[in-house]
């Protein structure tokens, strides 16, 4: 039976392994989805959990939408606020199967910045490997839909327009993209996808998360 101190040390080592990248890479998407699911399962609002952690609603929203990586102390506060141990919060995040296959019907829908104005659907194509440095998504963007504001996140990003047309706002400039067009860019610059056109667009998006 481990003491409380031993459990903390064990969890801390796991946190550092996942966050810093000792033999593995932090995956913001999986951590963010786990935090969001735990919060919603307990019917807690962003404001309630943020208040328990001493952080702002905006900060916690960015964590849940995988736009920033929480520090070790902040992650410990999130775990405490959700009533779980850090080891439980991070359980399985270092899983690295050498190959994963995701069939069309197995894609996992990821909730990211959803709002009445932003009804884009993100489908994860690699969720079966929890520890990964790339995150490929298919994003379906209905006509007339755009996220409210351009935002940054860690790493780099690749876009390939499979069908339809979209606009990418990047550093306050608009880049018009049609089917077959692709872009690779530094994701730390504020950006957002928009579909001001009359037809639905489908975009392959790949995030690459930095491994510190």
Number of C-alpha atoms within 10 A of each C-alpha: 5 8 8 9 9 11 15 16 13 14 20 17 14 19 24 14 17 23 21 15 17 14 8 18 23 26 26 27 23 22 23 22 18 16 20 20 13 16 20 12 10 10 10 13 13 18 15 14 21 19 14 14 20 12 15 15 16 12 15 24 19 19 21 26 21 21 21 17 19 20 12 14 11 14 19 22 20 25 21 15 18 19 13 13 17 22 19 10 21 19 14 14 24 21 13 15 11 6 8 12 11 13 8 9 6 13 17 16 15 18 16 20 16 14 12 7 12 17 19 25 18 23 21 21 22 19 22 18 20 20 23 24 16 17 20 19 23 21 22 20 25 21 19 16 19 22 20 12 10 16 17 17 20 18 18 17 20 17 22 19 21 18 17 21 24 27 18 20 18 19 14 12 10 14 12 13 18 16 15 12 14 15 13 13 13 16 20 15 16 15 22 18 22 24 24 16 15 11 15 18 22 22 26 19 21 19 20 18 21 15 16 9
